[in-house]
Amino acid sequence: MRYADTGSLIQAGTSSDTQSMPVVRVAQSDLLRLRMPVPENDVPYIHVGGEVQITVNATGRTFTGKIVRFSRAMDTNTRTMLTEVDVPNPDLVLSPGMYAETKIQLQQKDDTLVLPAEAVVQNGDHAYVLVVDSMNHVEKHTVTLGIETANQTEILSGLRDGERVIAAGQAEYQSGEVVTPHAAFIPTTVQEVSE
C-alpha cells in the first residue's frame, strides 16, 4: 500500500508525530502467519512443529501449516492461548485477512474402542452402555470414558471389542429384556481428535 500521491508533502521518517502514516508497507505473501486461540483444555497438546490443517472456504482448498510459537500465557477473558502457525503460500492463493477454519490433531491412539456418542448414556458422573448378550438379553455395563468428541466416545474399560451395543433409544429397554438386534457399523478406532 502507498499512502501518498505525487506532489504530496511527506513527513520525515524520524518525525515524532505518531499520526504519520508510512509511505509504503511491504509484506511477505509466500508465507503467511495465522494467529489462533487454543482452548485451555487443549494447551498441553500444543507443541512447536505440530501440524495444523487450515481450510479456507474462499479458495475451496485445505493447507497444512506448522505451529511456530505460542504465548505460554492464557487470556484471562477467553481462557485461550494465542498460537501462531506458518502457512506456506507459494502460489499466492491466500490473501491476508481471509477467514480460515483450523483442525489440530491433539492426540492419536491406535487400537482404541470407540462408540458413537449417542450409544453412551451418562448419568451424573457415571456412564453406561446397553449390551446385547449371546442370548439376545439386554445387559447394563458401566464404562469408563476416555477422549470424547462431538460424535464419538472412547471406551477405556467396561466393554470388550466385539460386544453388541444398543446405539440409540436406550430408554426403551430394560436389563434382562429379550431383543432382536440389527447390525450397524460402529468405528473401532479414533481417527483424530480436533478443535
Protein Blocks (a to p, Z undefined) as FASTA:
>chain_A
ZZbdehiacddfkbcbfkbccfbdcddfkbccddddddfklmmmgcehiacddddfknop
acddddfbdehiacfklopacdddddddfkomacghiacdddddfbdcehiacddfklpc
cehjbccdddddfkopacddddddddddfkbccdfbhpaehiacdfbhklmpcehiacdd
ddddddfbdfbdcZZ
